[in-house]
Amino acid sequence: MIKANFDLSGKVALVTGGGRGIGRALAEGLASVGASLVVVARTEEEVRKAADEIAQETGVETLPLVCDVTNSTSVKETVAKALARFGKLDILINNAGTSVRKTALELSEEEWDKVMDVNFKSVFLMSREVGRHMVEQNYGRIVNVASVASSLTLASGTPYGPSKAGVVQLTKQLANEWATKGVTVNAISPWFFKTSLNAQALENNDFRSLLERRTPMRRLGQLEELVAPTLMFCSEGASYITGQNLFIDGGVTSYAF
């Protein structure tokens, strides 16, 4: 009998932006099925709190690391520390992200660069560094957090969608390059899930109602609903899936009117 198995005991996962929001939810999900964790974020207090709480709740070994994911030196140092502690990295979740809610005519060059660096460049830098190790060990699972905005346009937040579209295309490119190396690379594309990035906007009842009406399920997503799809990509059962982008969106991308 063939059985689905999400057990990740013995695996080591690194999650960027793991201190809160989607990253924290995915880190907790990985730990819940046995993966040891490297929790990466920009703020030391935040990343230590997340790592400590996850370790206490699940009993897995965690390592909190502060990293500027847009800086290649910081990324290299972070990956080196993770490998020194655990000896390997089996799973990489590229989740770090940011947004600027402005239109093209309002946006500054500096704001464009910031969003592109955090959302897109960081995925390349971290995937390249961790990917070297994964290719050497002939095993790896990379999951990039993209967005519905990689495919659909938004009323504002001009750089966000293009940055996430880049993530989807980079996902396919790396999947192709590493397909024979035991490394799979996939992406998930969420719709609106309440996080620190959008919490203020979602406090506007009119805006929230508009989003819910636009969603065939008539509700926004819950963070825990991102966990199982991500674990699927990380599992042994997904060994023949690579280069894919999975929309987790309540039906938004299949809905016209």
SVG drawing of the C-alpha trace seen along z (x, -y; Angstrom):
<svg xmlns="http://www.w3.org/2000/svg" viewBox="-20 -60 51 62">
<polyline fill="none" stroke="black" stroke-width="0.4" points="0.0,0.0 1.3,-3.5 0.9,-6.0 1.3,-9.7 4.0,-10.8 4.7,-14.3 7.2,-13.2 10.3,-15.3 12.1,-13.9 15.9,-14.1 15.5,-17.0 16.8,-20.5 14.9,-23.5 15.8,-27.1 13.0,-29.7 13.6,-33.3 11.3,-35.9 10.5,-33.2 9.8,-35.5 6.2,-36.3 3.4,-36.0 3.6,-33.4 7.2,-32.5 6.3,-31.8 3.4,-29.7 5.5,-27.6 8.3,-27.3 5.8,-25.9 4.4,-23.6 7.8,-22.2 8.6,-21.7 5.3,-20.0 6.3,-17.1 9.8,-16.8 12.1,-19.1 14.9,-20.9 14.8,-24.6 17.0,-27.5 14.8,-30.6 16.1,-33.7 14.8,-37.2 16.2,-40.8 15.4,-41.5 17.2,-39.5 14.5,-39.8 11.8,-38.6 13.8,-35.7 14.9,-34.5 11.4,-34.6 10.1,-32.6 12.8,-30.0 12.5,-29.6 8.7,-29.3 8.7,-26.8 11.4,-24.6 9.3,-24.6 6.1,-23.8 7.4,-21.0 10.7,-19.8 12.7,-20.2 16.1,-21.8 16.0,-25.4 18.7,-28.0 17.8,-31.7 19.9,-33.7 19.8,-37.4 20.4,-38.0 20.1,-40.7 18.8,-38.5 19.5,-41.2 23.2,-41.2 25.3,-38.3 27.9,-38.4 25.2,-38.2 23.6,-35.3 26.8,-33.4 27.6,-33.9 24.1,-32.8 24.2,-29.6 27.7,-28.8 26.5,-29.1 23.5,-26.8 25.8,-24.2 28.2,-24.4 25.4,-23.7 23.5,-21.0 25.9,-19.8 23.3,-20.0 20.3,-21.9 17.5,-19.8 14.7,-22.4 14.7,-26.1 11.7,-28.3 12.2,-31.7 9.6,-33.8 11.1,-37.2 9.0,-40.0 7.9,-43.6 5.7,-46.0 5.1,-49.7 1.5,-50.6 2.0,-53.2 1.2,-53.5 3.9,-53.8 3.7,-57.7 4.0,-57.9 6.8,-55.4 10.5,-56.5 13.4,-54.6 14.6,-53.8 11.2,-52.2 11.3,-50.2 14.8,-48.9 13.9,-48.0 10.9,-45.8 12.8,-44.2 15.8,-43.4 13.8,-41.9 11.2,-40.1 13.2,-38.9 17.0,-39.4 16.9,-37.7 15.4,-34.5 18.3,-34.3 21.0,-35.0 19.6,-32.5 18.8,-29.8 22.2,-30.1 24.0,-29.7 21.9,-26.9 21.5,-25.4 25.3,-24.8 25.1,-22.6 21.9,-20.8 23.4,-20.0 26.5,-18.6 24.4,-16.4 22.1,-15.5 19.0,-16.4 17.0,-19.5 13.5,-21.0 13.1,-24.7 9.8,-26.4 9.5,-30.1 6.6,-32.2 5.3,-34.2 1.8,-35.7 -1.4,-35.9 0.0,-39.3 2.6,-37.4 -0.3,-36.8 -2.9,-39.5 -2.5,-43.2 -3.2,-45.3 -4.7,-48.8 -1.5,-49.9 1.7,-48.4 3.3,-48.7 6.6,-46.9 5.1,-44.0 3.5,-42.1 6.6,-42.4 8.8,-41.2 6.7,-38.2 6.4,-37.4 10.2,-37.4 10.1,-34.8 7.9,-32.5 10.1,-32.7 13.2,-32.2 11.5,-29.2 11.1,-27.6 14.7,-28.5 16.3,-26.9 14.0,-23.9 15.3,-23.3 18.9,-23.8 18.8,-21.4 16.2,-18.9 18.9,-16.1 20.6,-17.0 18.0,-15.8 16.7,-19.3 13.2,-20.4 12.1,-24.1 8.5,-25.1 6.4,-28.1 3.2,-28.9 1.2,-32.0 -1.2,-33.1 -4.1,-35.5 -4.8,-37.8 -3.7,-36.2 -3.6,-38.6 0.0,-39.4 1.9,-42.4 2.3,-43.6 -1.4,-44.0 -3.0,-44.1 -3.6,-47.9 -5.2,-47.7 -7.5,-44.9 -8.7,-47.0 -10.6,-49.0 -14.0,-47.2 -14.8,-48.4 -11.5,-47.1 -11.8,-43.8 -15.4,-43.4 -14.3,-44.1 -11.6,-41.3 -14.1,-38.9 -16.6,-39.6 -13.9,-39.1 -13.0,-35.7 -15.2,-32.8 -15.0,-31.3 -16.1,-34.7 -13.4,-34.8 -9.7,-35.5 -7.2,-32.7 -6.0,-31.5 -2.3,-31.1 -2.6,-27.4 -4.1,-26.8 -0.7,-27.5 1.1,-24.8 -0.1,-21.5 0.6,-22.6 4.1,-23.7 4.7,-20.5 3.6,-18.6 6.3,-20.2 8.9,-19.5 7.9,-15.8 9.3,-12.7 5.9,-12.3 6.6,-15.4 9.9,-14.1 8.5,-14.3 7.1,-17.8 9.4,-20.8 9.0,-24.2 5.4,-24.6 3.6,-27.5 0.6,-26.6 -2.1,-29.3 -3.6,-29.1 -6.3,-31.7 -9.8,-30.6 -10.5,-30.4 -9.5,-34.0 -7.3,-33.2 -10.0,-31.1 -12.8,-33.7 -13.9,-36.3 -17.3,-37.5"/>
</svg>
